[in-house]
Amino acid sequence: MNPPYEVDPWHIRETELDLGRLAQTESVFALSNGHIGVRGNLDEGEPSGLPGSYLNSLYEQRPLPYAEAGYGYPESGETVINVTNGKIIRLLVDDEPLDVRFGDLESHERVLDMRAGTLERTMRWRSPAGARIRLCSTRIVSLTQRAIMAIKYEVEPLDEEVQFVVQSELVANEPLPGPRRPDPRVAAVLDAPLASEEHFANDDRVLLVHQTRVSGLRMAAAMSHEIESPNKRLVDSEAQEDVGRVTVATRLKPGEKLSIVKYVAYGWSSHRSRSALHDQVAAALAGAELTGWDGFVEEQAAYLRDFWEGVDVEVDGDPEVQQAVRFALFHILQAGARAERRMIPAKGLTGPGYDGHTFWDTETFVLPVLTYSVPDAAADALRWRHSTIPQALDRAAQLNLPGTCFPWRTISGRECSGYWPAGTAAFHINADIAEAVGRYIDATQDEEFAREIGVELLVHTARLWRGIGHHDLNGAFRIHGVTGPDEYSAVADNNVYTNLMAQANLREAADVALAMPEEASRLGVTAEEAASWRDAADKMLVPYDERLGVHPQSAGFTDHAPWDFLNTPPRNYPLLLHYPYFDLYRKQVIKQADLVLAMQLCGNAFTAEQKERNFSYYEALTVRDSSLSAQTQAVMAAEVGYLELAHDYLAETALMDLRDLAHDTANGLHLASLAGAWNALVSGFGGLRRDHGALCFAPRLPETLGRLSFRLRYRGSLLCVTVHPRQATYSLRGGPPLRIIHHGEEHLLEKADITLPIPRAQPTLPPPHQPPGRAPRRHHEPEQDQAR
Amino acid sequence: MNPPYEVDPWHIRETELDLGRLAQTESVFALSNGHIGVRGNLDEGEPSGLPGSYLNSLYEQRPLPYAEAGYGYPESGETVINVTNGKIIRLLVDDEPLDVRFGDLESHERVLDMRAGTLERTMRWRSPAGARIRLCSTRIVSLTQRAIMAIKYEVEPLDEEVQFVVQSELVANEPLPGPRRPDPRVAAVLDAPLASEEHFANDDRVLLVHQTRVSGLRMAAAMSHEIESPNKRLVDSEAQEDVGRVTVATRLKPGEKLSIVKYVAYGWSSHRSRSALHDQVAAALAGAELTGWDGFVEEQAAYLRDFWEGVDVEVDGDPEVQQAVRFALFHILQAGARAERRMIPAKGLTGPGYDGHTFWDTETFVLPVLTYSVPDAAADALRWRHSTIPQALDRAAQLNLPGTCFPWRTISGRECSGYWPAGTAAFHINADIAEAVGRYIDATQDEEFAREIGVELLVHTARLWRGIGHHDLNGAFRIHGVTGPDEYSAVADNNVYTNLMAQANLREAADVALAMPEEASRLGVTAEEAASWRDAADKMLVPYDERLGVHPQSAGFTDHAPWDFLNTPPRNYPLLLHYPYFDLYRKQVIKQADLVLAMQLCGNAFTAEQKERNFSYYEALTVRDSSLSAQTQAVMAAEVGYLELAHDYLAETALMDLRDLAHDTANGLHLASLAGAWNALVSGFGGLRRDHGALCFAPRLPETLGRLSFRLRYRGSLLCVTVHPRQATYSLRGGPPLRIIHHGEEHLLEKADITLPIPRAQPTLPPPHQPPGRAPRRHHEPEQDQAR
């Protein structure tokens, strides 16, 4: 497999249209502002891999069926729906519809410009009847005006006079292709989820209002157009229940150009009336027309200048990774920057995968990036979690537990997981949320957030842990029957990751109760309760296998039979599609970093020697059937000193979608894996860890990467860290002085840069190995790709 | 709750009709011969609790839905269907339909006669218009002619001349009431599962042929009638697709009687043609007519004389238990005696509960009774299991395991469990089958069975255990990630019951491979393989908690938090309807005997002191939300010396259905619980255990029960054991001399009876206690029933 996109630091450029990979490219070229998301479908609607337009948190409910019912099973699920498609602009060229499958596509280019925030498409096409045209369309989903998508669409004849008819549409309830095989990762396809409430057309404007049938959410979409043509033109519009259309017809000679700017405004609400929504999108359109196309282009570029200023990462020595990390940051921005107290789904708004749900990965992998670059966006994501506390309290009560049980997967805040051993039992999500809260407060010292949002989240999650665990006769605090991050194990006792994260959660809650006694007492926290959290944290059991000198992932794990990797053919990966859970759960085989993630997030609980031994032990068992895993392995490989291996894992996580490594980018991007590119660089080679009250770094760079530079916002300062293989330089680009820790030594960073030497990594064990065939792909040795 | 039935040693008699308890009585009054089963519905069809007519193994398939799909999940389930109802005889009295809900029911009696094998109903009814009549119907499901049900139906006027119209029917696709609430124990109701293939009526005969829509099984039902009336009568017949009807009209004066004998013949096949099935039931009808009503009555009584001769159990001092144990044995006979290489479902053919599936309970609880009383029936049940080896091999291959994986629940032999942690993971069913094979061979020395059936079942199940387990670094053999009998725990490591049963299975297979080398080598068994079974058995890990001095049910069980019984209100039982599996699995709470069952079936693995300590420990945790549990607790309570407690558990298991203790007798009888009455008496107070080559007894009887006498068939002998509180007498009633072991001492029982003293039971621990509110109900203190 050759890289499908040109390697370029600031652009993702495609110069050939591969119809077989259309769905994957639609995800890569998706535009979003966290409120609206549109896949990179071709303007004319067909051919398409998977049409997709999404509004954050607009979902339909569907029943969750069970072969055998059980108490507490969620009765209904939620699925993101494909909303009214405003992207469609069809074109007739002398009465021949533009369709790239017919005629000759003489040239094709799509460019995602990560500084401009635009998707530009240019093509030359010769119709079956021989007319040659040039088309150029540019799409913006505005980061400054959240309700607006704008498209500039230009066509011109190349050889002789041509009659153009352009049909610009809004289409609701588009038919969607079904999944090719039953795969839980593919969203349930819901037929025609939108019931029409209003349709309206006038001049160059159309407006459609719909409501979802079961969840009862109302949405409106409207479009208006600015049309420029040198010659006479006819403009007409019409609307029916599920389609609105503005038609423009004109004749042009070579050198003449038809230019249409289409503004599409979206709005949705669970409460507002039809007329209120109608007016809302009409007003947004008026604002868009006032701004105008050039205004949108400028606003977008300015917004992105600010963004890159605070977050850009530079990597020398690996241009593909350089491109990929910017691609990653761009999509994280798109998903999170303006989500504004809505959730950030696992796929952003780039596709229907995982039903559009959000999981723990947002808090654990995506929010670190946002916390240190766009902290307000991290706060908003946590405000969304906070807004779902009522559902999480109800769920906990249903499960006979105190505090909150945040859902394993959800859109609205209700639990939507239909398989409890890998869903509800993964209680660690509660500690992951608490960790994200603590990280945000530490990074921003945002007292208002801490009081309004943080205390409640920390207290309720701590209560859960106190209630879910118990003391044994020796006084140790145990947490039994839960599932850690590794989904090839489930429902085990004393999962090290869960216990350590719960420990941190309990301590953080006890600390905040002390720091904010008024808020805590409003939640009914007494000194006794806070003391019981500290006690549980202090007595937390962390199993350790003395015989092997490693931590078992959960109690008893190291006594399980090892997976028979030698007799597992490559075609049997991912294992979950070829082996029963029964077999996976009872053996030593790991889907994704679990104990190894505990070593990253709770590093103080492990000695350096334990980290090295554990890393090697788990490396040999981890198959990375989850796209979440590579980044954590990159981080810990860097920490224990396997820098080349860390580089390989970095490349894997960074290129997950650009090279479609998990074979399901078609359903949407892997946002947490993209965030992993940043995590692998910043927490891996930069060695960033959070220790209370200071930023810790332990940078280490392989010789192949000559230089790494990244920026962090921390407590009002902007810090720039530049790492070379032998030394690192810390610079303050603004804000007050910062205490930083470099390889264990504390320094006060003021105006002057500080350059410090990097101690050599000296692993004491033989190099780790992975299960046969499951080593990370050396991205710089593409011939190895044939092995898959 | 007063006992709903008169206490009588050989009859179940109801003298009042309680419409609210109709469904429960229909189960109690069900008749079956293992091939045909008919619930005790009133002749006139209405009112009914739950209409039901069943043919063993005639099922419909239905899709099993999953909220989240998984590899190896069964895609379709099987559900027993309500077949063509041949019981219906409607009556018009002067144009008023007989319906007990209207008019006056002046007297009502139903009697199940356990020596005659009949259900007799007599009633006097006054129609709303004032006509008084007497009706008497007697129903037989023939134990000698498997295809036949016969009904003698007699009506007479009591005061004045009456016109009677009798409509005798065959009705397919009867509408069924839906379940009142989502409860997995209630069968899925399938609407109209039968598609008509043929219908035919002539004179007093009607024949209907149908086929199930998805599973494609064909069934035929036919009826003919013998009509006696002193006066002129009109007889007419008709047939449509789903109904056939013979109508008899006559006028009678007081003292005159209309008598109709209705013969109904059933047949079904997955292979035979419509005409073959048609002919088969027509021929069965001809045979029935030749036998005649009196012939059926005589054959039935003779068959039952033989049965009771070999199996009757007499208990002094508790007439209710005396009645209940005969009721139990009668229904076990009905379910198993003539199943003839079909399965024995958990509910027999008495109702649609559990979808008509068979589980492990048949081998573990029902087959001991049959093995020692009607051994051919036990052999047939195991021949049925043997016939499903192909499906079990396929299932094992699908699960990445060698040998066979017999299904947790099934009709056809395919796995139908839709929740793997409490289904497929309960691999112990394979050892339970092996145990039943070993028990049968030991009891009968049936060499032909051993060669044809036994070897294969033992070898394939042993292969499963060898493949599912693994050696750890210390050489111990472990079985991880499986579920034992207790369904409030799941997917745990080294479940003691499973490991010990697997150990016995492996040894039994190695022994049989040695004893029958030719058969074993035909299955590919080598000396190496057999040696690996012995090794695994010898090295089997049995966890033990040294600190508490008890065996944990599974590794780590005794470290779980105890269930909070004090805060569990009585209304929250059964717990599975009020708490999530998550919570049940991770705590010390037990649905049904698991470790305690291991102590019964693998008693040699425990010292007497361990048994006592374990019994007390688990007694305090066991809530008996399963009807399977009480009998095992009775057996082990007797062994460790708590004789009154054993008596209470005996009563609970014996009265499960007669007193509807589990509140779901409406959906069918609990066959394994009924078998438990025998197990509690014979293995409990009789102390029967199987030790290779001899029958072991350790009888012990509480003073309240003055005498217990039971019979066993063993290796061609009929043994009678009579137990008094201080001594036991062993008598040979036929066959060769027997070695028996009485409280550890061996004796050779020849013609002369042997009477031996019984040592006093001397428990060393304080009396055990049960979870609050979960003590067995003292059946002789009925006022305690109010507590529920």
Interface residues (C-beta under 8 A of the other chain):
Chain A: L64 P65 Y66 A67 E68 A69 G70 Y71 G72 Y73 P74 G77 P182 D183 P184 Q398 L399 N400 L401 S417 G418 Y419 W420 P421 A422 G423 T424 A425 H470 D472 L473 R478 H480 G481 V482 A490 V491 D493 R547 A555 G556 D559 H560 A561 L576 L577 H578 Y579 P580 Y581 F582 D583 Y585 R586 K587
Chain B: L64 P65 Y66 A67 E68 A69 G70 Y71 G72 Y73 P74 G77 P182 D183 P184 Q398 L399 N400 L401 S417 G418 Y419 W420 P421 A422 G423 T424 A425 H470 D472 L473 R478 H480 G481 V482 A490 V491 D493 R547 A555 G556 D559 H560 A561 L576 L577 H578 Y579 P580 Y581 F582 D583 Y585 R586 K587
